[in-house]
């Protein structure tokens, strides 16, 4: 599942797998064996079954027994961290409660407004060029700008966050180690600043949450949100734009003034979800499922893309149906589905509104997909459009973002950061016994393992 052939035609390979049954043995990376669920009903069963399957990778036999290559590229996406993605039971409920309660306080109208202003900032940086590479110059930056504000960092720090993560996401950069340290310091400073002066932002709300997360726990949850909110969000925006610009079912309607962005997003989430294969589970004991005997400690992944396109399901029709698995299901369903959809839809709509005559710079069959077992991600998305005049700049803008080429550096959009004024929500999660600022042993470990998985996630490894 890590080669170029799989990236070029995953659905063809899913079909061959499905012919052998709803669960198939696969190789995620050299020396890393797993089972992949390709049937929709079986996927629902696995994802919802917390009795037979665990989320905690410490149940993974090959990992605990030292049978995996130490440098395996899939480990950053699959090894244990104390966050809501890799825990079960009360610990998971505590972490997830802090995340979901805090995200629920984000006002969708304020979020939409900030995404639109961020989009305009980025579009202004290339509108006079007549061309752009939308992944690196638009889709890859806008989620970071928005998350920087959601977390409550000062707007002038947006360019610093983009600079750090741009280096980290470049696997060949010699500065990656320093960028890891810079990001750890960035997050530690953010948490410290919000403890001293809380604001209307997700970081402050998580600090004030009844779960009473310690600083290292806060940083882990923020890291999870950042990882989950960057690469999958970039791919969702990029895959939907590709569809809108290349598929006659969608592109044919653009000139008529109708922008079927929600339909395009739904189509992508069904057929080419940005996180195509994940939902990792680990068998708690020997179990038979889908005609396959799973041993205790075996890892099982769900192919959201394959399950969504299961012929048994698609034969029933799916027009207007959002029962796809792109956000997963059960206790570990993505908690940021609402904000993620707002960010993607507003970013796409604003781009198409500003550049209605935009076209792909190459034919759609020349676009290539990045290899990797987890993500469905384009390598690039070049477009061209008639040259337009950039609007006059607004005053008091921040320094340019380092992630954008020098001739196209955008300024941070201005505006307040009051995402919500609702009171702190109550929670069914009992408070932890520890005090919030308590340092833990995990802080003594180097920052590289804490943050290094962000770059791996971005690269689809």
C-alpha positions in Angstrom: 0.0 0.0 0.0 3.0 2.3 -0.1 4.0 2.1 -3.7 3.3 4.3 -6.7 0.9 1.7 -8.2 -1.4 1.9 -5.2 -1.4 5.7 -5.3 -2.2 5.7 -9.0 -5.2 3.3 -8.8 -6.3 2.6 -5.2 -9.9 1.8 -6.1 -8.8 -0.9 -8.6 -6.7 -2.5 -5.8 -9.6 -2.1 -3.3 -11.9 -4.0 -5.8 -9.4 -6.9 -6.0 -9.1 -7.0 -2.2 -12.8 -6.9 -1.7 -13.3 -9.9 -4.1 -11.3 -11.9 -1.5 -13.5 -10.8 1.4 -14.2 -7.8 3.6 -10.9 -8.1 5.4 -7.5 -8.6 3.6 -3.9 -8.8 4.8 -1.8 -5.9 3.5 1.7 -4.5 3.9 1.6 -0.8 5.1 5.3 -0.4 4.7 8.3 -2.7 4.4 8.1 -5.2 7.3 4.8 -3.8 8.6 1.9 -6.2 8.2 -1.8 -5.4 8.9 -5.3 -6.2 7.9 -7.4 -3.8 5.9 -11.2 -3.7 6.1 -12.8 -2.9 2.7 -16.5 -3.8 3.4 -18.8 -1.1 4.7 -20.8 -3.3 7.2 -17.6 -4.9 8.5 -16.0 -1.4 8.9 -19.0 -0.3 11.0 -18.6 -3.4 13.2 -14.9 -3.0 13.8 -15.0 0.8 14.4 -17.9 0.5 16.9 -16.6 -2.6 18.8 -14.6 -1.4 21.8 -14.8 -4.8 23.5 -12.8 -6.7 20.9 -10.7 -3.9 19.5 -8.6 -1.3 21.2 -7.3 2.1 19.9 -4.3 2.0 22.2 -1.2 0.9 20.1 0.3 -0.6 23.2 -1.9 -3.6 22.3 0.0 -4.0 19.0 2.0 -7.2 19.3 4.5 -6.5 16.5 5.4 -3.2 18.1 5.6 -4.4 21.7 7.6 -7.4 20.7 10.1 -5.3 18.8 9.3 -6.9 15.4 8.9 -3.6 13.5 11.8 -1.6 11.9 12.7 1.2 14.3 12.7 3.7 11.4 9.5 2.5 9.9 7.7 5.5 8.2 4.3 4.4 9.6 5.2 4.5 13.2 4.7 8.3 13.6 1.0 7.7 12.6 0.5 4.6 14.6 2.6 4.5 17.8 1.2 5.5 21.2 0.8 9.1 22.4 -1.3 10.3 25.4 -4.0 12.0 23.3 -7.6 11.4 22.4 -6.7 9.4 19.2 -4.6 6.7 20.9 -6.4 6.0 24.2 -9.4 4.1 25.4 -11.9 4.2 28.2 -11.8 6.9 30.9 -8.6 8.4 29.6 -10.0 8.8 26.1 -13.2 10.3 27.5 -11.2 12.8 29.5 -9.1 14.0 26.6 -12.0 13.9 24.1 -14.2 15.8 26.5 -11.7 18.7 26.7 -11.5 18.8 22.9 -15.1 18.5 22.0 -16.4 20.9 24.6 -13.8 23.5 23.6 -14.5 23.1 19.9 -18.2 23.3 20.5 -17.7 26.9 21.7 -16.3 28.0 18.3 -18.9 30.2 16.6 -19.4 29.0 13.0 -20.1 32.5 11.7 -17.0 34.0 13.3 -15.0 31.0 11.9 -16.4 31.5 8.5 -15.6 35.2 8.5 -12.0 34.6 9.5 -11.5 31.9 6.9 -12.9 34.2 4.2 -10.5 37.0 5.3 -7.6 34.6 5.4 -8.5 33.3 1.9 -8.5 36.9 0.6 -5.1 37.5 2.1 -3.7 34.4 0.3 -5.5 35.0 -3.0 -4.2 38.6 -3.0 -0.6 37.2 -2.9 -0.9 35.5 -6.3 -3.9 37.2 -8.0 -1.6 39.4 -10.2 0.5 36.4 -11.3 -2.2 34.7 -13.4 -1.1 31.3 -12.0 -0.7 29.5 -8.7 0.1 26.1 -7.2 -2.9 25.8 -5.0 -1.6 23.2 -2.6 1.6 25.1 -1.5 0.2 28.6 -1.9 -3.3 28.3 -0.7 -4.7 25.0 0.6 -1.5 24.2 2.5 -1.5 27.6 4.3 -5.0 28.5 5.1 -5.6 25.8 7.8 -2.5 26.9 9.7 -3.6 30.5 9.6 -7.0 29.6 11.0 -5.7 27.2 13.6 -3.2 29.8 14.8 -6.1 32.0 15.6 -8.3 29.2 17.0 -5.6 28.4 19.5 -5.4 32.1 20.5 -1.9 32.9 19.3 -1.4 36.6 18.4 -2.0 37.2 14.7 1.6 38.3 14.1 2.8 34.8 15.1 0.9 33.1 12.2 3.9 33.6 9.9 6.2 32.0 12.5 3.9 28.9 12.8 3.8 28.6 9.0 7.6 29.0 8.9 8.2 26.3 11.5 5.8 23.8 10.0 7.0 24.4 6.4 10.4 23.3 7.5 9.1 20.3 9.4 7.0 19.1 6.5 10.1 19.2 4.2 11.7 15.9 5.0 14.9 16.9 3.3 15.4 20.0 5.2 18.5 20.2 7.4 16.7 22.5 9.7 14.0 20.0 10.8 15.6 19.4 14.2 15.6 23.0 15.1 12.1 23.4 13.8 10.9 20.6 16.1 12.4 22.5 19.0 10.9 25.8 17.8 7.5 24.2 17.6 7.7 22.8 21.1 8.7 26.2 22.4 5.9 27.8 20.4 3.3 25.6 22.0 4.8 25.8 25.5 4.8 29.6 25.3 1.2 29.6 24.0 0.0 27.4 26.9 1.9 29.5 29.4 0.6 32.7 28.0 -3.0 31.4 28.1 -2.6 30.3 31.7 -1.6 33.8 32.6 -4.1 35.6 30.4 -7.0 33.4 29.1 -8.9 34.5 26.1 -11.8 33.5 23.9 -9.9 30.7 22.2 -9.6 26.9 22.2 -6.4 26.8 24.2 -7.9 28.8 27.0 -11.1 26.8 27.0 -9.1 23.5 27.2 -7.1 24.9 30.2 -10.4 25.9 32.0 -12.1 22.6 31.2 -13.1 20.4 34.2 -10.8 17.7 33.0 -7.9 19.8 34.3 -5.3 18.8 31.7 -1.6 19.2 32.6 0.6 21.2 30.4 2.1 18.2 28.6 -1.4 16.8 28.1 -2.6 20.1 26.6 0.3 20.2 24.2 -0.5 16.6 23.1 -4.1 17.5 22.4 -3.1 20.7 20.5 -0.6 18.7 18.5 -3.3 16.1 17.6 -5.7 18.9 16.5 -2.9 20.5 14.5 -2.0 17.3 12.8 -5.6 16.3 12.1 -6.4 19.8 10.9 -3.6 20.3 8.4 -2.9 17.4 6.1 -6.5 16.0 5.9 -7.8 19.5 5.6 -5.3 20.4 2.8 -6.3 17.2 1.0 -10.0 17.8 1.4 -9.7 21.3 -0.1 -7.3 20.1 -2.9 -9.3 17.0 -3.9 -12.5 19.0 -4.0 -11.0 21.7 -6.1 -9.6 19.1 -8.5 -13.1 17.7 -8.8 -14.7 21.1 -9.4 -12.2 22.0 -12.0 -12.1 18.7 -13.9 -15.3 16.8 -13.6 -18.1 17.9 -16.0 -20.7 17.1 -13.4 -19.3 20.0 -11.3 -17.2 22.2 -13.6 -20.0 22.5 -16.1 -22.1 24.4 -13.6 -19.4 27.0 -12.5 -19.9 29.3 -15.5 -23.6 29.4 -14.8 -23.1 31.0 -11.4 -23.9 27.9 -9.4 -21.0 26.7 -7.2 -21.9 23.2 -6.0 -19.1 23.1 -3.4 -21.1 21.1 -0.8 -21.8 18.5 -3.4 -18.2 18.3 -4.4 -17.1 18.0 -0.8 -19.6 15.1 -0.3 -18.3 13.4 -3.4 -14.7 13.6 -2.2 -15.7 12.4 1.2 -17.4 9.4 -0.4 -14.9 8.5 -3.1 -11.5 10.1 -2.3 -11.6 10.9 1.4 -8.4 12.8 2.5 -7.6 10.2 5.1 -8.4 7.2 3.0 -7.1 4.4 5.2 -6.8 4.7 9.0 -9.1 4.1 12.0 -6.4 1.8 13.5 -7.6 -0.8 15.9 -5.8 -3.6 17.7 -7.3 -7.0 18.5 -7.6 -7.5 22.2 -7.8 -11.3 21.8 -8.1 -13.9 19.0 -11.2 -13.3 17.0 -12.7 -14.3 13.7 -14.2 -11.6 11.5 -15.1 -11.5 7.8 -13.8 -15.0 7.3 -10.3 -14.1 8.6 -8.8 -15.2 11.9 -7.3 -12.3 13.7 -4.7 -13.0 16.5 -4.4 -11.0 19.7 -2.3 -7.9 18.9 -3.0 -7.8 15.2 -3.5 -4.3 13.7 -6.7 -3.7 11.7 -7.1 -0.6 9.6 -10.3 0.6 7.9 -10.3 1.7 4.4 -12.8 4.5 4.5 -12.4 4.9 0.7 -13.0 1.2 0.0 -15.9 0.9 2.4 -17.6 4.0 1.0 -17.5 2.5 -2.5 -18.6 -1.0 -1.5 -20.9 -2.1 -4.3 -23.4 -3.3 -1.8 -23.7 0.3 -0.5 -23.4 2.2 -3.8 -26.1 0.1 -5.5 -28.5 1.6 -3.0 -27.7 5.2 -4.2 -26.2 7.9 -2.1 -27.6 11.2 -3.5 -27.8 13.6 -0.5 -26.5 10.9 1.8 -23.7 11.7 4.2 -23.5 8.2 5.7 -19.9 7.9 4.5 -17.1 6.9 6.9 -14.7 9.8 6.1 -15.1 11.1 9.6 -15.1 7.6 11.1 -17.9 6.4 13.5 -18.3 5.5 17.1 -16.4 6.8 20.1 -13.5 8.0 18.0 -15.5 9.8 15.3 -13.7 13.0 14.3 -14.6 15.8 16.8 -13.8 18.6 14.4 -16.1 17.6 11.6 -18.1 20.9 11.8 -15.2 23.3 11.8 -13.4 21.2 9.2 -16.3 21.5 6.8 -16.7 25.2 7.4 -13.0 25.8 6.7 -13.0 23.7 3.5 -16.3 25.0 2.0 -15.5 28.7 2.7 -11.9 28.4 1.4 -13.2 26.8 -1.8 -16.1 29.1 -2.3 -14.0 32.3 -1.8 -11.4 31.1 -4.3 -13.9 30.3 -7.0 -15.7 33.6 -6.3 -12.5 35.6 -6.7 -11.2 33.6 -9.6 -14.3 32.4 -11.5 -12.3 31.7 -14.8 -9.7 29.6 -13.0 -8.6 26.4 -14.9 -6.2 23.6 -14.3 -2.8 24.4 -15.8 -2.5 20.7 -16.9 -5.0 18.1 -17.9 -6.5 16.2 -15.0 -4.9 13.0 -16.1 -1.5 14.6 -15.6 -2.1 15.3 -11.9 -0.3 12.8 -9.7 -1.1 11.4 -6.3 1.5 11.2 -3.5 2.3 7.6 -2.5 1.6 6.4 1.0 -0.8 4.0 2.8 -2.9 6.5 4.7 -3.7 9.7 2.7 -5.3 10.4 -0.6 -3.3 13.4 -1.5 -2.4 15.2 -4.7 1.3 16.0 -5.3 0.4 19.4 -6.8 -2.5 21.4 -8.2 -1.3 24.0 -10.7 -3.9 26.4 -12.0 -4.0 29.5 -14.3 -6.5 32.4 -14.5 -6.8 35.8 -16.0 -4.5 38.3 -14.3 -6.4 40.5 -11.9 -5.5 43.7 -10.0 -4.9 43.1 -6.3 -7.1 45.2 -4.0 -5.5 48.0 -2.0 -3.9 46.6 1.1 -5.5 47.2 4.5 -3.4 49.0 7.1 -1.6 47.5 10.1 -0.9 44.2 8.5 1.6 41.7 10.0 4.9 40.7 8.5 4.6 38.3 5.5 4.3 34.6 5.8 7.5 32.8 5.1 5.8 29.8 3.5 4.8 31.8 0.5 7.3 32.7 -2.3 8.9 36.1 -1.8 6.9 37.8 -4.6 3.6 36.4 -3.1 3.9 37.0 0.6 0.5 37.6 2.2 -0.2 39.7 5.2 -2.3 38.3 8.1 -5.9 39.3 7.9 -7.0 41.7 10.6 -9.9 41.4 13.0 -10.6 40.2 16.5 -10.2 36.7 17.8 -13.5 36.5 19.7 -14.7 33.1 18.4 -17.4 32.8 21.0 -18.7 34.4 24.2 -20.6 31.4 25.5 -19.9 30.2 29.0 -17.6 27.4 29.9 -19.5 24.2 29.1 -20.3 21.6 31.7 -18.8 18.2 31.1 -19.7 14.7 31.9 -16.0 14.0 32.3 -14.8 13.9 35.9 -11.9 16.2 36.7 -8.5 14.7 36.9 -6.8 14.4 40.2 -3.8 16.4 39.1 -3.4 20.2 39.1 -3.3 21.8 35.7 0.2 23.2 35.5 1.9 20.0 36.7 5.0 19.1 34.8 5.4 15.4 34.0 8.2 13.1 33.1 7.2 13.3 29.4 8.4 16.9 29.4 11.9 15.7 30.0 11.9 13.8 26.8 13.2 15.6 23.7 10.6 17.4 21.6 11.4 15.5 18.5 9.2 12.5 19.1 6.3 14.8 20.2 6.3 16.8 17.1 8.1 14.8 14.4 4.9 12.9 13.5 3.4 16.1 12.0 5.9 16.1 9.2 5.3 12.4 8.6 1.5 13.0 8.5 2.0 15.8 6.0 4.1 13.6 3.7 1.6 10.7 3.8 4.1 8.3 5.4 
